Amino acid sequence: MVGGVPCQPWSVAGYLRGCEDPRGKLWFNVIRLVNKSNAKAFILENVSGLAIPKNRDNLELI
């Protein structure tokens, strides 16, 4: 399985809104789908803004 989420909520272009932006919550759908599919492997696109200090709590939640 290969997928990703929109990067805008985690970027300066999206005002670093993270999970405050509805698109930022799509991680939970991806996790649900990976679990439901019983995929043997999965690849998710990197969202670099997720790793900045401002989004640390969101990264730990995900």
PQR file of N, CA, C, O and H, with PARSE charges and radii, in Angstrom:
ATOM      1  N   MET A   1       0.854  -1.157   0.000 -0.4000 1.5000
ATOM      2  CA  MET A   1       0.000   0.000   0.000 -0.0000 2.0000
ATOM      3  C   MET A   1       0.906   1.228   0.000  0.5500 1.7000
ATOM      4  O   MET A   1       1.895   1.292   0.729 -0.5500 1.4000
ATOM      5  N   VAL A   2       0.549   2.184  -0.823 -0.4000 1.5000
ATOM      6  CA  VAL A   2       1.305   3.436  -0.921 -0.0000 2.0000
ATOM      7  C   VAL A   2       0.324   4.584  -0.770  0.5500 1.7000
ATOM      8  O   VAL A   2      -0.764   4.543  -1.344 -0.5500 1.4000
ATOM      9  H   VAL A   2      -0.255   2.131  -1.415  0.4000 1.0000
ATOM     10  N   GLY A   3       0.687   5.604  -0.009 -0.4000 1.5000
ATOM     11  CA  GLY A   3      -0.218   6.733   0.170 -0.0000 2.0000
ATOM     12  C   GLY A   3       0.468   7.925   0.789  0.5500 1.7000
ATOM     13  O   GLY A   3       1.685   7.951   0.969 -0.5500 1.4000
ATOM     14  H   GLY A   3       1.571   5.637   0.458  0.4000 1.0000
ATOM     15  N   GLY A   4      -0.330   8.888   1.104 -0.4000 1.5000
ATOM     16  CA  GLY A   4       0.167  10.097   1.724 -0.0000 2.0000
ATOM     17  C   GLY A   4      -0.999  10.989   2.115  0.5500 1.7000
ATOM     18  O   GLY A   4      -2.157  10.683   1.830 -0.5500 1.4000
ATOM     19  H   GLY A   4      -1.320   8.866   0.959  0.4000 1.0000
ATOM     20  N   VAL A   5      -0.682  12.073   2.758 -0.4000 1.5000
ATOM     21  CA  VAL A   5      -1.682  13.055   3.163 -0.0000 2.0000
ATOM     22  C   VAL A   5      -1.272  14.403   2.610  0.5500 1.7000
ATOM     23  O   VAL A   5      -0.108  14.594   2.257 -0.5500 1.4000
ATOM     24  H   VAL A   5       0.259  12.321   2.990  0.4000 1.0000
ATOM     25  N   PRO A   6      -2.207  15.348   2.525 -0.5600 1.5000
ATOM     26  CA  PRO A   6      -1.840  16.676   2.053  0.2800 2.0000
ATOM     27  C   PRO A   6      -0.789  17.311   2.965  0.5500 1.7000
ATOM     28  O   PRO A   6      -0.866  17.204   4.188 -0.5500 1.4000
ATOM     29  N   CYS A   7       0.185  17.966   2.356 -0.4000 1.5000
ATOM     30  CA  CYS A   7       1.255  18.573   3.146 -0.0000 2.0000
ATOM     31  C   CYS A   7       0.918  19.989   3.602  0.5500 1.7000
ATOM     32  O   CYS A   7       1.579  20.510   4.501 -0.5500 1.4000
ATOM     33  H   CYS A   7       0.249  18.053   1.362  0.4000 1.0000
ATOM     34  N   GLN A   8      -0.095  20.629   3.007 -0.4000 1.5000
ATOM     35  CA  GLN A   8      -0.384  22.023   3.311 -0.0000 2.0000
ATOM     36  C   GLN A   8      -0.599  22.310   4.804  0.5500 1.7000
ATOM     37  O   GLN A   8      -0.094  23.322   5.290 -0.5500 1.4000
ATOM     38  H   GLN A   8      -0.632  20.205   2.277  0.4000 1.0000
ATOM     39  N   PRO A   9      -1.323  21.469   5.550 -0.5600 1.5000
ATOM     40  CA  PRO A   9      -1.521  21.773   6.962  0.2800 2.0000
ATOM     41  C   PRO A   9      -0.223  21.808   7.769  0.5500 1.7000
ATOM     42  O   PRO A   9      -0.169  22.405   8.844 -0.5500 1.4000
ATOM     43  N   TRP A  10       0.811  21.170   7.248 -0.4000 1.5000
ATOM     44  CA  TRP A  10       2.075  21.076   7.978 -0.0000 2.0000
ATOM     45  C   TRP A  10       3.128  22.031   7.443  0.5500 1.7000
ATOM     46  O   TRP A  10       4.252  22.057   7.944 -0.5500 1.4000
ATOM     47  H   TRP A  10       0.767  20.684   6.374  0.4000 1.0000
ATOM     48  N   SER A  11       2.780  22.811   6.439 -0.4000 1.5000
ATOM     49  CA  SER A  11       3.753  23.697   5.802 -0.0000 2.0000
ATOM     50  C   SER A  11       3.456  25.157   6.102  0.5500 1.7000
ATOM     51  O   SER A  11       2.372  25.502   6.574 -0.5500 1.4000
ATOM     52  H   SER A  11       1.867  22.790   6.032  0.4000 1.0000
ATOM     53  N   VAL A  12       4.432  26.004   5.821 -0.4000 1.5000
ATOM     54  CA  VAL A  12       4.246  27.446   5.972 -0.0000 2.0000
ATOM     55  C   VAL A  12       3.126  27.915   5.055  0.5500 1.7000
ATOM     56  O   VAL A  12       2.357  28.806   5.414 -0.5500 1.4000
ATOM     57  H   VAL A  12       5.312  25.724   5.438  0.4000 1.0000
ATOM     58  N   ALA A  13       3.032  27.315   3.869 -0.4000 1.5000
ATOM     59  CA  ALA A  13       1.979  27.686   2.917 -0.0000 2.0000
ATOM     60  C   ALA A  13       0.591  27.446   3.499  0.5500 1.7000
ATOM     61  O   ALA A  13      -0.356  28.156   3.159 -0.5500 1.4000
ATOM     62  H   ALA A  13       3.657  26.591   3.577  0.4000 1.0000
ATOM     63  N   GLY A  14       0.468  26.470   4.357 -0.4000 1.5000
ATOM     64  CA  GLY A  14      -0.803  26.174   5.009 -0.0000 2.0000
ATOM     65  C   GLY A  14      -0.890  26.772   6.389  0.5500 1.7000
ATOM     66  O   GLY A  14      -1.762  26.406   7.178 -0.5500 1.4000
ATOM     67  H   GLY A  14       1.237  25.894   4.633  0.4000 1.0000
ATOM     68  N   TYR A  15       0.012  27.694   6.688 -0.4000 1.5000
ATOM     69  CA  TYR A  15       0.038  28.415   7.971 -0.0000 2.0000
ATOM     70  C   TYR A  15       0.302  27.521   9.171  0.5500 1.7000
ATOM     71  O   TYR A  15      -0.050  27.863  10.300 -0.5500 1.4000
ATOM     72  H   TYR A  15       0.720  27.991   6.048  0.4000 1.0000
ATOM     73  N   LEU A  16       0.920  26.380   8.924 -0.4000 1.5000
ATOM     74  CA  LEU A  16       1.314  25.453   9.999 -0.0000 2.0000
ATOM     75  C   LEU A  16       0.148  25.127  10.938  0.5500 1.7000
ATOM     76  O   LEU A  16       0.328  25.059  12.154 -0.5500 1.4000
ATOM     77  H   LEU A  16       1.206  26.102   8.007  0.4000 1.0000
ATOM     78  N   ARG A  17      -1.024  24.928  10.380 -0.4000 1.5000
ATOM     79  CA  ARG A  17      -2.213  24.669  11.196 -0.0000 2.0000
ATOM     80  C   ARG A  17      -2.293  23.227  11.692  0.5500 1.7000
ATOM     81  O   ARG A  17      -3.040  22.946  12.629 -0.5500 1.4000
ATOM     82  H   ARG A  17      -1.170  24.983   9.392  0.4000 1.0000
ATOM     83  N   GLY A  18      -1.547  22.314  11.090 -0.4000 1.5000
ATOM     84  CA  GLY A  18      -1.512  20.929  11.550 -0.0000 2.0000
ATOM     85  C   GLY A  18      -2.884  20.301  11.667  0.5500 1.7000
ATOM     86  O   GLY A  18      -3.675  20.356  10.725 -0.5500 1.4000
ATOM     87  H   GLY A  18      -0.940  22.543  10.329  0.4000 1.0000
ATOM     88  N   CYS A  19      -3.176  19.705  12.807 -0.4000 1.5000
ATOM     89  CA  CYS A  19      -4.457  19.024  13.010 -0.0000 2.0000
ATOM     90  C   CYS A  19      -5.616  19.993  13.175  0.5500 1.7000
ATOM     91  O   CYS A  19      -6.771  19.569  13.216 -0.5500 1.4000
ATOM     92  H   CYS A  19      -2.533  19.660  13.572  0.4000 1.0000
ATOM     93  N   GLU A  20      -5.330  21.290  13.270 -0.4000 1.5000
ATOM     94  CA  GLU A  20      -6.410  22.283  13.300 -0.0000 2.0000
ATOM     95  C   GLU A  20      -7.051  22.421  11.918  0.5500 1.7000
ATOM     96  O   GLU A  20      -8.176  22.906  11.798 -0.5500 1.4000
ATOM     97  H   GLU A  20      -4.392  21.635  13.237  0.4000 1.0000
ATOM     98  N   ASP A  21      -6.346  21.999  10.893 -0.4000 1.5000
ATOM     99  CA  ASP A  21      -6.856  21.983   9.520 -0.0000 2.0000
ATOM    100  C   ASP A  21      -7.457  20.601   9.295  0.5500 1.7000
ATOM    101  O   ASP A  21      -6.802  19.606   9.606 -0.5500 1.4000
ATOM    102  H   ASP A  21      -5.432  21.604  10.990  0.4000 1.0000
ATOM    103  N   PRO A  22      -8.677  20.497   8.766 -0.5600 1.5000
ATOM    104  CA  PRO A  22      -9.282  19.176   8.550  0.2800 2.0000
ATOM    105  C   PRO A  22      -8.400  18.227   7.734  0.5500 1.7000
ATOM    106  O   PRO A  22      -8.425  17.016   7.957 -0.5500 1.4000
ATOM    107  N   ARG A  23      -7.623  18.764   6.795 -0.4000 1.5000
ATOM    108  CA  ARG A  23      -6.736  17.906   5.994 -0.0000 2.0000
ATOM    109  C   ARG A  23      -5.622  17.310   6.846  0.5500 1.7000
ATOM    110  O   ARG A  23      -5.079  16.257   6.510 -0.5500 1.4000
ATOM    111  H   ARG A  23      -7.602  19.747   6.615  0.4000 1.0000
ATOM    112  N   GLY A  24      -5.281  17.968   7.934 -0.4000 1.5000
ATOM    113  CA  GLY A  24      -4.240  17.472   8.824 -0.0000 2.0000
ATOM    114  C   GLY A  24      -4.648  16.225   9.583  0.5500 1.7000
ATOM    115  O   GLY A  24      -3.799  15.489  10.085 -0.5500 1.4000
ATOM    116  H   GLY A  24      -5.722  18.823   8.207  0.4000 1.0000
ATOM    117  N   LYS A  25      -5.949  15.988   9.667 -0.4000 1.5000
ATOM    118  CA  LYS A  25      -6.463  14.818  10.385 -0.0000 2.0000
ATOM    119  C   LYS A  25      -6.567  13.587   9.494  0.5500 1.7000
ATOM    120  O   LYS A  25      -6.945  12.513   9.962 -0.5500 1.4000
ATOM    121  H   LYS A  25      -6.639  16.587   9.259  0.4000 1.0000
ATOM    122  N   LEU A  26      -6.236  13.733   8.219 -0.4000 1.5000
ATOM    123  CA  LEU A  26      -6.325  12.589   7.310 -0.0000 2.0000
ATOM    124  C   LEU A  26      -5.354  11.468   7.683  0.5500 1.7000
ATOM    125  O   LEU A  26      -5.518  10.335   7.231 -0.5500 1.4000
ATOM    126  H   LEU A  26      -5.929  14.605   7.839  0.4000 1.0000
ATOM    127  N   TRP A  27      -4.347  11.772   8.504 -0.4000 1.5000
ATOM    128  CA  TRP A  27      -3.438  10.719   8.978 -0.0000 2.0000
ATOM    129  C   TRP A  27      -4.217   9.584   9.621  0.5500 1.7000
ATOM    130  O   TRP A  27      -3.885   8.412   9.440 -0.5500 1.4000
ATOM    131  H   TRP A  27      -4.214  12.692   8.871  0.4000 1.0000
ATOM    132  N   PHE A  28      -5.251   9.933  10.368 -0.4000 1.5000
ATOM    133  CA  PHE A  28      -6.003   8.913  11.086 -0.0000 2.0000
ATOM    134  C   PHE A  28      -6.755   7.997  10.126  0.5500 1.7000
ATOM    135  O   PHE A  28      -6.917   6.810  10.407 -0.5500 1.4000
ATOM    136  H   PHE A  28      -5.520  10.885  10.514  0.4000 1.0000
ATOM    137  N   ASN A  29      -7.212   8.531   9.004 -0.4000 1.5000
ATOM    138  CA  ASN A  29      -7.839   7.696   7.982 -0.0000 2.0000
ATOM    139  C   ASN A  29      -6.826   6.768   7.339  0.5500 1.7000
ATOM    140  O   ASN A  29      -7.124   5.603   7.075 -0.5500 1.4000
ATOM    141  H   ASN A  29      -7.080   9.496   8.776  0.4000 1.0000
ATOM    142  N   VAL A  30      -5.638   7.277   7.088 -0.4000 1.5000
ATOM    143  CA  VAL A  30      -4.582   6.453   6.491 -0.0000 2.0000
ATOM    144  C   VAL A  30      -4.233   5.300   7.432  0.5500 1.7000
ATOM    145  O   VAL A  30      -4.122   4.153   6.998 -0.5500 1.4000
ATOM    146  H   VAL A  30      -5.397   8.224   7.302  0.4000 1.0000
ATOM    147  N   ILE A  31      -4.063   5.599   8.698 -0.4000 1.5000
ATOM    148  CA  ILE A  31      -3.732   4.562   9.686 -0.0000 2.0000
ATOM    149  C   ILE A  31      -4.844   3.524   9.749  0.5500 1.7000
ATOM    150  O   ILE A  31      -4.570   2.325   9.801 -0.5500 1.4000
ATOM    151  H   ILE A  31      -4.153   6.530   9.050  0.4000 1.0000
ATOM    152  N   ARG A  32      -6.108   3.978   9.743 -0.4000 1.5000
ATOM    153  CA  ARG A  32      -7.251   3.064   9.774 -0.0000 2.0000
ATOM    154  C   ARG A  32      -7.257   2.150   8.549  0.5500 1.7000
ATOM    155  O   ARG A  32      -7.494   0.948   8.663 -0.5500 1.4000
ATOM    156  H   ARG A  32      -6.330   4.952   9.700  0.4000 1.0000
ATOM    157  N   LEU A  33      -6.991   2.738   7.366 -0.4000 1.5000
ATOM    158  CA  LEU A  33      -6.998   1.944   6.139 -0.0000 2.0000
ATOM    159  C   LEU A  33      -5.853   0.940   6.094  0.5500 1.7000
ATOM    160  O   LEU A  33      -6.030  -0.180   5.614 -0.5500 1.4000
ATOM    161  H   LEU A  33      -6.799   3.715   7.273  0.4000 1.0000
ATOM    162  N   VAL A  34      -4.689   1.328   6.587 -0.4000 1.5000
ATOM    163  CA  VAL A  34      -3.562   0.384   6.632 -0.0000 2.0000
ATOM    164  C   VAL A  34      -3.918  -0.784   7.551  0.5500 1.7000
ATOM    165  O   VAL A  34      -3.676  -1.943   7.213 -0.5500 1.4000
ATOM    166  H   VAL A  34      -4.546   2.238   6.977  0.4000 1.0000
ATOM    167  N   ASN A  35      -4.486  -0.475   8.702 -0.4000 1.5000
ATOM    168  CA  ASN A  35      -4.882  -1.544   9.630 -0.0000 2.0000
ATOM    169  C   ASN A  35      -5.958  -2.439   9.033  0.5500 1.7000
ATOM    170  O   ASN A  35      -5.886  -3.662   9.153 -0.5500 1.4000
ATOM    171  H   ASN A  35      -4.682   0.466   8.976  0.4000 1.0000
ATOM    172  N   LYS A  36      -6.952  -1.841   8.394 -0.4000 1.5000
ATOM    173  CA  LYS A  36      -8.069  -2.599   7.836 -0.0000 2.0000
ATOM    174  C   LYS A  36      -7.639  -3.489   6.672  0.5500 1.7000
ATOM    175  O   LYS A  36      -8.185  -4.577   6.485 -0.5500 1.4000
ATOM    176  H   LYS A  36      -7.010  -0.847   8.297  0.4000 1.0000
ATOM    177  N   SER A  37      -6.666  -3.030   5.896 -0.4000 1.5000
ATOM    178  CA  SER A  37      -6.255  -3.775   4.703 -0.0000 2.0000
ATOM    179  C   SER A  37      -5.370  -4.975   5.018  0.5500 1.7000
ATOM    180  O   SER A  37      -5.186  -5.846   4.168 -0.5500 1.4000
ATOM    181  H   SER A  37      -6.223  -2.147   6.049  0.4000 1.0000
ATOM    182  N   ASN A  38      -4.825  -5.031   6.219 -0.4000 1.5000
ATOM    183  CA  ASN A  38      -3.860  -6.069   6.578 -0.0000 2.0000
ATOM    184  C   ASN A  38      -2.701  -6.106   5.579  0.5500 1.7000
ATOM    185  O   ASN A  38      -2.187  -7.174   5.246 -0.5500 1.4000
ATOM    186  H   ASN A  38      -4.975  -4.324   6.910  0.4000 1.0000
ATOM    187  N   ALA A  39      -2.305  -4.935   5.113 -0.4000 1.5000
ATOM    188  CA  ALA A  39      -1.203  -4.837   4.147 -0.0000 2.0000
ATOM    189  C   ALA A  39       0.071  -5.431   4.750  0.5500 1.7000
ATOM    190  O   ALA A  39       0.348  -5.258   5.937 -0.5500 1.4000
ATOM    191  H   ALA A  39      -2.722  -4.068   5.384  0.4000 1.0000
ATOM    192  N   LYS A  40       0.823  -6.119   3.934 -0.4000 1.5000
ATOM    193  CA  LYS A  40       2.094  -6.680   4.387 -0.0000 2.0000
ATOM    194  C   LYS A  40       3.140  -5.589   4.529  0.5500 1.7000
ATOM    195  O   LYS A  40       4.095  -5.731   5.293 -0.5500 1.4000
ATOM    196  H   LYS A  40       0.597  -6.260   2.970  0.4000 1.0000
ATOM    197  N   ALA A  41       2.961  -4.501   3.793 -0.4000 1.5000
ATOM    198  CA  ALA A  41       3.885  -3.371   3.872 -0.0000 2.0000
ATOM    199  C   ALA A  41       3.144  -2.112   3.414  0.5500 1.7000
ATOM    200  O   ALA A  41       2.145  -2.190   2.700 -0.5500 1.4000
ATOM    201  H   ALA A  41       2.185  -4.386   3.173  0.4000 1.0000
ATOM    202  N   PHE A  42       3.645  -0.967   3.832 -0.4000 1.5000
ATOM    203  CA  PHE A  42       3.077   0.288   3.371 -0.0000 2.0000
ATOM    204  C   PHE A  42       4.173   1.340   3.291  0.5500 1.7000
ATOM    205  O   PHE A  42       5.172   1.278   4.007 -0.5500 1.4000
ATOM    206  H   PHE A  42       4.457  -0.903   4.412  0.4000 1.0000
ATOM    207  N   ILE A  43       3.967   2.298   2.411 -0.4000 1.5000
ATOM    208  CA  ILE A  43       4.885   3.421   2.235 -0.0000 2.0000
ATOM    209  C   ILE A  43       4.047   4.681   2.317  0.5500 1.7000
ATOM    210  O   ILE A  43       3.047   4.812   1.611 -0.5500 1.4000
ATOM    211  H   ILE A  43       3.155   2.349   1.829  0.4000 1.0000
ATOM    212  N   LEU A  44       4.447   5.606   3.171 -0.4000 1.5000
ATOM    213  CA  LEU A  44       3.760   6.877   3.265 -0.0000 2.0000
ATOM    214  C   LEU A  44       4.707   7.987   2.844  0.5500 1.7000
ATOM    215  O   LEU A  44       5.892   7.976   3.176 -0.5500 1.4000
ATOM    216  H   LEU A  44       5.259   5.500   3.744  0.4000 1.0000
ATOM    217  N   GLU A  45       4.166   8.941   2.110 -0.4000 1.5000
ATOM    218  CA  GLU A  45       4.963  10.080   1.670 -0.0000 2.0000
ATOM    219  C   GLU A  45       5.381  10.911   2.882  0.5500 1.7000
ATOM    220  O   GLU A  45       4.603  11.099   3.817 -0.5500 1.4000
ATOM    221  H   GLU A  45       3.203   8.950   1.839  0.4000 1.0000
ATOM    222  N   ASN A  46       6.607  11.400   2.854 -0.4000 1.5000
ATOM    223  CA  ASN A  46       7.124  12.236   3.923 -0.0000 2.0000
ATOM    224  C   ASN A  46       6.458  13.608   3.899  0.5500 1.7000
ATOM    225  O   ASN A  46       6.317  14.219   2.840 -0.5500 1.4000
ATOM    226  H   ASN A  46       7.239  11.247   2.094  0.4000 1.0000
ATOM    227  N   VAL A  47       6.058  14.081   5.054 -0.4000 1.5000
ATOM    228  CA  VAL A  47       5.550  15.435   5.221 -0.0000 2.0000
ATOM    229  C   VAL A  47       6.525  16.116   6.166  0.5500 1.7000
ATOM    230  O   VAL A  47       6.383  16.025   7.386 -0.5500 1.4000
ATOM    231  H   VAL A  47       6.173  13.585   5.915  0.4000 1.0000
ATOM    232  N   SER A  48       7.512  16.800   5.604 -0.4000 1.5000
ATOM    233  CA  SER A  48       8.630  17.305   6.411 -0.0000 2.0000
ATOM    234  C   SER A  48       8.192  18.285   7.486  0.5500 1.7000
ATOM    235  O   SER A  48       8.790  18.306   8.562 -0.5500 1.4000
ATOM    236  H   SER A  48       7.627  16.874   4.613  0.4000 1.0000
ATOM    237  N   GLY A  49       7.177  19.095   7.239 -0.4000 1.5000
ATOM    238  CA  GLY A  49       6.741  20.069   8.237 -0.0000 2.0000
ATOM    239  C   GLY A  49       6.195  19.423   9.494  0.5500 1.7000
ATOM    240  O   GLY A  49       6.116  20.067  10.540 -0.5500 1.4000
ATOM    241  H   GLY A  49       6.691  19.078   6.365  0.4000 1.0000
ATOM    242  N   LEU A  50       5.819  18.165   9.404 -0.4000 1.5000
ATOM    243  CA  LEU A  50       5.309  17.456  10.576 -0.0000 2.0000
ATOM    244  C   LEU A  50       6.402  17.286  11.631  0.5500 1.7000
ATOM    245  O   LEU A  50       6.100  17.133  12.815 -0.5500 1.4000
ATOM    246  H   LEU A  50       5.882  17.642   8.554  0.4000 1.0000
ATOM    247  N   ALA A  51       7.646  17.311  11.220 -0.4000 1.5000
ATOM    248  CA  ALA A  51       8.756  17.063  12.140 -0.0000 2.0000
ATOM    249  C   ALA A  51       9.301  18.327  12.796  0.5500 1.7000
ATOM    250  O   ALA A  51      10.249  18.243  13.577 -0.5500 1.4000
ATOM    251  H   ALA A  51       7.891  17.435  10.258  0.4000 1.0000
ATOM    252  N   ILE A  52       8.730  19.502  12.502 -0.4000 1.5000
ATOM    253  CA  ILE A  52       9.240  20.729  13.128 -0.0000 2.0000
ATOM    254  C   ILE A  52       8.744  20.804  14.568  0.5500 1.7000
ATOM    255  O   ILE A  52       7.730  20.193  14.907 -0.5500 1.4000
ATOM    256  H   ILE A  52       7.960  19.570  11.867  0.4000 1.0000
ATOM    257  N   PRO A  53       9.458  21.553  15.423 -0.5600 1.5000
ATOM    258  CA  PRO A  53       9.077  21.607  16.843  0.2800 2.0000
ATOM    259  C   PRO A  53       7.618  22.013  17.098  0.5500 1.7000
ATOM    260  O   PRO A  53       6.995  21.492  18.022 -0.5500 1.4000
ATOM    261  N   LYS A  54       7.074  22.916  16.312 -0.4000 1.5000
ATOM    262  CA  LYS A  54       5.688  23.358  16.526 -0.0000 2.0000
ATOM    263  C   LYS A  54       4.701  22.199  16.401  0.5500 1.7000
ATOM    264  O   LYS A  54       3.660  22.207  17.058 -0.5500 1.4000
ATOM    265  H   LYS A  54       7.581  23.339  15.561  0.4000 1.0000
ATOM    266  N   ASN A  55       5.003  21.220  15.583 -0.4000 1.5000
ATOM    267  CA  ASN A  55       4.101  20.096  15.350 -0.0000 2.0000
ATOM    268  C   ASN A  55       4.481  18.835  16.123  0.5500 1.7000
ATOM    269  O   ASN A  55       3.943  17.760  15.856 -0.5500 1.4000
ATOM    270  H   ASN A  55       5.848  21.214  15.049  0.4000 1.0000
ATOM    271  N   ARG A  56       5.388  18.956  17.060 -0.4000 1.5000
ATOM    272  CA  ARG A  56       5.885  17.789  17.794 -0.0000 2.0000
ATOM    273  C   ARG A  56       4.766  16.988  18.453  0.5500 1.7000
ATOM    274  O   ARG A  56       4.743  15.760  18.362 -0.5500 1.4000
ATOM    275  H   ARG A  56       5.825  19.828  17.277  0.4000 1.0000
ATOM    276  N   ASP A  57       3.837  17.678  19.116 -0.4000 1.5000
ATOM    277  CA  ASP A  57       2.736  16.969  19.788 -0.0000 2.0000
ATOM    278  C   ASP A  57       1.884  16.202  18.782  0.5500 1.7000
ATOM    279  O   ASP A  57       1.456  15.080  19.053 -0.5500 1.4000
ATOM    280  H   ASP A  57       3.856  18.675  19.190  0.4000 1.0000
ATOM    281  N   ASN A  58       1.637  16.811  17.614 -0.4000 1.5000
ATOM    282  CA  ASN A  58       0.856  16.119  16.583 -0.0000 2.0000
ATOM    283  C   ASN A  58       1.597  14.895  16.067  0.5500 1.7000
ATOM    284  O   ASN A  58       0.986  13.846  15.864 -0.5500 1.4000
ATOM    285  H   ASN A  58       1.985  17.722  17.394  0.4000 1.0000
ATOM    286  N   LEU A  59       2.895  15.011  15.853 -0.4000 1.5000
ATOM    287  CA  LEU A  59       3.686  13.876  15.377 -0.0000 2.0000
ATOM    288  C   LEU A  59       3.632  12.741  16.396  0.5500 1.7000
ATOM    289  O   LEU A  59       3.470  11.581  16.019 -0.5500 1.4000
ATOM    290  H   LEU A  59       3.391  15.864  16.018  0.4000 1.0000
ATOM    291  N   GLU A  60       3.764  13.058  17.666 -0.4000 1.5000
ATOM    292  CA  GLU A  60       3.706  12.026  18.694 -0.0000 2.0000
ATOM    293  C   GLU A  60       2.320  11.378  18.761  0.5500 1.7000
ATOM    294  O   GLU A  60       2.209  10.178  19.014 -0.5500 1.4000
ATOM    295  H   GLU A  60       3.895  14.000  17.973  0.4000 1.0000
ATOM    296  N   LEU A  61       1.270  12.163  18.537 -0.4000 1.5000
ATOM    297  CA  LEU A  61      -0.090  11.626  18.530 -0.0000 2.0000
ATOM    298  C   LEU A  61      -0.284  10.655  17.381  0.5500 1.7000
ATOM    299  O   LEU A  61      -0.854   9.577  17.547 -0.5500 1.4000
ATOM    300  H   LEU A  61       1.361  13.138  18.331  0.4000 1.0000
ATOM    301  N   ILE A  62       0.201  11.057  16.208 -0.4000 1.5000
ATOM    302  CA  ILE A  62       0.065  10.194  15.029 -0.0000 2.0000
ATOM    303  C   ILE A  62       0.883   8.930  15.226  0.5500 1.7000
ATOM    304  O   ILE A  62       0.906   8.067  14.349 -0.5500 1.4000
ATOM    305  H   ILE A  62       0.664  11.933  16.073  0.4000 1.0000
TER
END
